[in-house]
């Protein structure tokens, strides 16, 4: 199923839910929760592996286990990780049971999503946020996992981590920034662009960096996959990016689709309310063949022309091999020209 069709169906389904006024949503998003930092991971810790979205093939599950063990961790598979129901990894109840079990299990030191895909949005009304708040631990993933990151942070204040899923390619770049972020309670070192990604920009237009507004900006990091952020807008689990550093990425979306989602976000809150905008790599986001369309760069130029806060495209995160890990809720400083992120506090304790 194409992501755009899934989001459309999600919107239809949400029409039957009780209405919440805009003021109620704003009140939920503006509530001040105490920031909760999870305990740092160390070699020998046990990682709980779950699939809250799509089903994972055997070869990819084996890869995920191998990746985690390569970092010196033990692995515990969730009870329902081999379940399959259409495009999801089992029923909503099976997937939410796995999520809750991993947070409740005192022998589990961190939770890593084996893959993203589709289906996490349907779990949101079922999440026991009190359970998560009382049992804080590292939670890692990206793509469809965005909805879990944003909902958990919004409802509990727990810092979670937008980083590789366990079955992602574990490159030297990705592993370096994962370890520095999650395996030390010190303030992580500054993040620099991947040289491999920058070299790709010579032949791949989707990796081509571009600065829209120069300068530094400081704020709390918030964001994730654009399609999911857009789908969550107006719900009690959506985000308020005012005074924050907003980071977004996506993959395989036509420019017109990204255009529509960016316009929605801007009209909902106004990009200039953010402190800065951090755009990752929107790989494989080509214009449809044979159709009238702007190129990806032209579309971003149109959407960013009225932005006045520091902003740039081509930071090394997204659906790409060499990606760094971003902690949601941590204060940081971005530099638009250099495409760097400097953390102002630790993400774990």
N, C-alpha and C positions, 0 to 999 in steps of 0.2 A: 504494500500500500504506500502510495506517495505521501510524504509528510503533509503536503498542502491539502490533500483530501482528508487525511486524518484530522487535521486542525479544523477543517470545515465541518466534519461530523461532530467533533467535540463541541463546536459552537452551537450546532443544532440541538445536541443533547442538553447543553447548559440552559437552553431556553425554557426547559421544563422545571428548572430549579427555582426555589424561592428567590424573589427579587431582593437585591440589596442596594440601598441608595448609594450614590457616589460619596456622600458625606460619611456613610458607614465604612465604606472601603478605605477612605482617606484616614479615618480614625484608627482603623486596624493597622494600616501601614505606618502610621506616624507614632504608634505606641512605642514608648521607650522601654526596651527590655534590657536587662543586664546582660552584657556580653559574656558568653560561656566559651572558654577555650578548652579543647580536649587535651588529654594527656599525650605527650610526644610518643611516637612509636620507637621501638628499639629492636635490634636483632633478637630473635627468639620469640617475639610476640606472635599471637595468633590472629590472623585476619579472617573474618567471616566473608565469604564470597556469595553474593546474591545476584539475581536477575529480576529486578523490579519492573523491567520493561519487556523487551522482546526475548524470544527463545534464543538460546545460544547453541550452536552446533558443537559436536564432540571435539573436533579439532581445535576450535576456538576456546573451549573450556579448558582443554589440556594446556593450551598456550597460556591462558590466564593463570592457571595453577603454577606453571613453570616460571612465569614472570614474577609472581609473588615470592616464590621460594628463592629466586635468584637474588632477592634483596635481603635474604636471611630470615624471612618470616615463615611461620607455620600457616597452614591453610585448613579452614573448616568450611565445607560446602553446606549451603542451606538445604533444608529438608526437601524443598520443592524445586530445586534448581534444574532438574531434568524434565519438569512438567512443560507441556506445550498445549496451547489453546489458540489456534489461528496464528495471528502474528504476535501474540504475547506468550510469556513464559508461565503459563498456567492461568487460573482464574484470579480475579482481584483478591479474593480472600486468601488464596494460597500465597500470592506475592506479598500481601501485607503481613501475613503470619510470619513469613521469613524475615521481613524487615524488623518487626517487633521482637521476634526471638533473638535476633542478633544484637539488638540494643539491650535486651534484658539479660543476656547471657554474660555473667561476670568473667567468664574465661575468654571472651572475645575482646581483643584490645582495639580493633579497628574494623570498619566495614568497607569493603571495596565492591563496587558494581562491576560485574564481569563484562557487561555491555550496556548500551543504551537502547536505541531503537524507538519503540512506540509503546504506550500504555501506562506510563507513570502518572499522567494527569488523573486517571480514574481512581487512583489510590488516595488522593488528597482528603476526601471526606472521611476516610477510614483510619487515618493516622492518629495514633495515640501520642499527642505531643507532650503530655505530662510524662509519659514513660521515657521519651527521648530526653526531656529536660532533666530528669532524675538520673539518667544513665548516659551522660555525655561521652562520646568517643569519636575518633576520626571517622569521617564518612567521605568517600572519594568517588568521583565519576564525572561525566560530562554528557553533552548532547541531551537526550530525553531526561537525563538525571537532573537537568536544570530545575524542573518543577519541584523536585524533592529538596534540592538545595534552598531554593527561595522560600518554599513553604516552611521548612524547618527553621531557617533563620528568622523568618517573619514571626513565627509563632513561639519560638523558644529562645532565640538569641544565640544559639549554638553556631560556632564557626565551623563551616564545612568546606570542602575543597573541590574546586572545579579543576580537575586534572584528568590524566589518561584513565580510561577504563582498564580493567585488569588484562583484557585481551588486546590492548593497543600495542603497537611496536614500542619496545622499550629501548629507545636510543640513548646514547651517552648524554645528550642534552636534556632529554626528559627525565632521566634517572637523577642527574645532577640536581636539578631544581626540585624534584620530588623529595630527595633526601634532605636537602637544605631547609625545605619548608616544614617537613613532618617529622624528621628524626633528630631535631635539636630544638631546645626551648629558647635558644638565642634568636635575636632578630635576624631574619634571613638576609643574605647578601642581595645586592641590587640585581635585577633581572635584565639581561641584555638580549637583543635579537639573535636568533639562530643564524650563524653564518651560512649554514646549508640552505636555510629558507631564503636568505637574501640572494644567494647564488642562483636559486631557482627563478628568481624574479627576472633574470635576463632572458629567459625563454617562456616562462609561465606568467601570464598577465595577472593571475589571481594572487600571486605572491608579491606583486609590485607595491612597495610602500609609498605612502603619500601623507604629507602633513597638511592639515587643513587650517588649523590655528596653532601657531607656535606658542611655546611657553611651558611652565610647570603648573601643576594643579595638585592639591592635596584633598583627600577625602576618604571615606569608607568605601571599600571595594564591594560592588554589587553587580550581578549580571549573569550571563550565560548564553544559551542558544537563543537567537532572535525569534525563531518560530514559536518557541515555548513561552518566552517572555511576552510576546504578542498575544498568545492564546490565554495567558493568565491575567491580562489587563482587565481591570474592572471587577476582578474576583477578590475574595477575602485573602487569597494567597498571593496576590500580585505584589509588585514592588513599588516603592516610592524612591526614585533615584535623585530627588532633590538634595543638593549639597553632597552628593556622592560621586565617586568615580565609576561611571557606567561602562562595563565591558561587554561586548557582544560579538558573536560569530555565527556562521551558518555554513551549510554546504549544499551544493546541487539545487539551489533555488534560482529560478530565472530572475533577472534584474527587476522585472515588473512586480514579482512577488516580494522581493526584498524592499522595493520601493514602497509598496502598500503597507508593509509592516513598520517600516521606519516612520512613515507619515502617521500611522496610528499612534506610535509611541510619542512622537513629537506633539501631536494634537492632544493627547491625553495629559501630558505633563510639561512639555516644552523642554527640548534638549538643553536650553540655556539655563535651566534650573539645576542641572548637574554641575559638578565642579570641573569635570573633564570627561571626554568620551574616548574609550580605548577600543579600537576596532581590530579584531583578529584577522585571520586569513579566511576569506569566503571562497574556498576552493571549489572548482567545477561549477561555478555559478554563471554559466554562459547564457547568452541570449538564444532563444529558440530558433532553430534553423528554419529559414523561409518565412519568418515573421518579422514585422516591423518592431524594432526594439532598440533601446539604448544599450551600450556596453555597460558592464558593471561599474567601471570607473566613472563614466558619464552620469550614471544614476546616483552614485555617491556624491559626485560634484554638486548635483542639483539639491540633494538632501542636506548637504553640509554647508551650503553657501551662506546661510543665515545664522550658523552656529558661531558664537563668539567666545566659547570656552575652549581651552586647549584640547585638541583632538587630532587623531591621526589613524591611518589605516596600515595594517601590516605587522601588528604585534604578533609574536610567535606563540599563538594559541589558536585552538579551533580543531577542526577535523583534519589534522595534519600529523605527520610522524614526529616532528620535533616541536613539542609543545611544553610550555612551562605550567606549573600548578599555581592556581590563584586561590587564596583563602577569602571566602565571602565574609565580610564584616570587619576586616582588619583595615586600619588606617594606613594609607600609602601615599606616595608621591609619584606622579607620572611626568615624563618629559616627552613632549610631542615630537620634537625634531629627532631625538635620539631613539625614540621608542623604547624607553627604559621604564622600569617600575622599581621604586625604592620603598621598602617596607619600613614603617615607623614604629612597629611593635612586633612582638613575636606572635605566631599563629597558634602555638601549642604551649603547654606548661610542663 
